[in-house]
Structure formats: C-alpha cells, structure tokens
Amino acid sequence: MVRHPNFLRGREGVLVHGKGSAAGEPRSQEAEEGQAEDAAGFVALCAVNERRRRARRKEEMKAKLAFGSPLYLYAERARPKLGMIQLRCVDDGLSSLRRGDLGKYRFESDGDEREIWGTALFALARAKFRPSVEHTEAARSALRNLASASGALVTIREAARDLHSFSGS
C-alpha cells in the first residue's frame, strides 16, 4: 500500500492501493484489513499484559501468605522416625490442621472442639481471605501455639535429641 501525497497534507482516507486502484480513491477493504491486523496485534498485546499483571498479583499474594520463618511439626509425635513436616505458608497450615497430631488434637475427650484449634483455624482463614503480612504472622503464631499444645511442634532441643538418638550415639 502506497500513501498518496494528499494524505500527508491531512486528507485522511485517500490511499493509493495496488494494481487496479485509482489515485485519490477513498479507503478500500485493503486498508480496513490492515486496521484489523493492527487491532488484532493490539488485542494480543493487551492479553499478554493482562497475563503479566495476573502473574504479578499471584506472586504478591504468595508473598503475603508466606510465613516469616517456617514451622516444623512431627508427622506423628509418637513415631518421630516418620520425619517432620515443614509449614511455609498459610495454605500449608490449613492443610496440616486435618492431619497428624493437629487433627487428633481437635476434639477434647467429651467431644467438644478445643478453643485453641478453632482460634488457629480462624486466624489461618482470615490470613487466607484477607491477605496481609500482619494476618499471616498472627496465623503463624496461632498455629505455633496449637502445635505446641498438641506436642507436634519440633523445637531445637527435641530435634537435636532425635538427631542424636538416630545416629546411635
């Protein structure tokens, strides 16, 4: 497509097209197809930018849900040789509530739910659905209190003792 000299002087819509076109003829279908291609490129660029924005928001969300330092729990306190579980974020904390010693510690002997378990669940849910660093650290603290009360929390002394007993010394 070649631009007509009048086009440079501000007369939009005046284009000279390939063979068979007369100079000064109004825009034809060729020009409209070119605009459609430009629009398709613009739409593709917008889609790429939107994917980047979503990825950035997702990374920001992960950062808000990550604990400042991970918690280590025994997979099962009665059998420490099964190993430990590392809880790095709110999602890990929520999934750990139903497993192992934390899941067993949910109910008292009379069948009532323990208050500390409900507090940890509430704090984790609040951090999950209203993400902020403050809510995440409050959830970590509540989860740590629950793990300590249930006996599932791995402390440095216990880890060193278990390591020493595993080595056979």
N, C-alpha and C positions, 0 to 999 in steps of 0.2 A: 504494500500500500504506500503510495507517494502522496505527500501533502501538497495541495495546490497553493500557489503563492498568496492567494487571497486569505487563506486560513491563518497566515502569520499576522495579518492585519486585523484579526479579531472576528472574522466571519466564520463562526463555528458551523460545522455541518457541511462544509464544502471540501470534499476529498476527491482525489483522482484515484480510481481503482485500476486494477489490471486491465487486460485487453477487453475491449468492448465497452468500456466506460467512457463517458464524455466528460471533459473537464467542466468543473462547476456544478456537477450533478449533486444533489443532496445525498446525505449518507445512505449507504445501501446496507444490505444484510451482512456484507463482509465486515463493516465497521461494528455492527451490533454483535457479531460473533466474537470480534476482538474484545469488546467490552465484557462479554460473557466469560471469556477466558480470564480476563483481569479480575472479574468478580469471583470466579472460582478460586483463583490464587489467593485473593483476599480472605475468602472463607476458610481456606486451608490454613492460612497464617493465623487466623483467629482461633481455629481449633487447636493448633499447636500451642498458642499462648495460653489457652484455657487449660490444656493438659499440664503445662508447666505450673500454672497457678494452683491447680489441684494437687500436684505433687508437692509443691512448696507448703501448702496448707497441711497436707498429710504429714510431712516431716516436722512441721511446727507442732502438730498435735502429738506426735510421738515424743517430742522433746518435753512437752508439758506433762505427759503421762509417765515419764521415766523417773524412777526413784533416784535421789541424790547418790545413794550407795545401796547396793543390793542387800537383800536379806537372805540368809542361808537357813534352810529348815531341813531337818532329817526327813527322809522319805517315810520312814517309820521309826519312831523313837525306840521301840522295843528291839528293833533289829538295825542297829546303826551301820552294819556292813552293807546294807542296801544303798547307802550313799546319801548325798544331800541334794536338795533342790535349790536352785538359785532363783530368787524372785527379783526381777529387774524393773518391772513396771506394774501399773495398775491392773492390766489385763492378766499378768501372771498371778497377782494377788487374788483377783476374783476367781480364777480357775483353781487356785490352791485351797479355797475355802471348803470345797466339797470333797477333797481328797485327804488321805492320810490322817494324821493326828488332829489336824484342824477340823476335818469333817466329823471325826469321832467326838470331839470336844464340844460340838454344837449344843447338845442337849444335856441337861442335868439328869440325875437318877430318877427324879419324879416326872420327867418328860418335858419340863419347861425349857425353853431356849435360854441359853446363857446371855446375859446382858452384854458381856464383852464381845461375844460373837456377833450380835446384832449391831453393836457400835462399829466394829470393823467393817461389816457389810455396808452399813450406811455411809461410812467415810469413803470406802472404795467406790461405791456407786456415785457419790457426789463428785469425786475426782474424775470419774469416767465421763459423766454427762455435763459437768461444769468444769472443764479442764483449766487448771491454773497450777502454778508451782506450789502455792500455799495449800491447796486442797490435796495435791499429790503427796506432799510431805506429811500432812495430817493423816492421810490414809496409810502411809508407810508406818507412822507412829502407832496408829490403832492396830495395824496388822502385826507389828512387832510385839505389842502388849498381849495380843491374843496368842501369838506363837510362844511367848514366854510363859504365859499362864498354862498353856496346854503341854508345855515341855518339848515342843517341836523346834524351838529356836536353837540354833547352833551358836554357842559362844566360843570365844578363842580358847578358853581353858578346856572346854569339852572337846573341841576339835584337836587340840594338841594331845590330850589324853587318848582320844580314839586313834590318832595317828601313831602314838607311841605303842598302844596295845596291838595295832595292826602289824607293826614292824616286828613284833615278837620279842621286844626287849623288856 
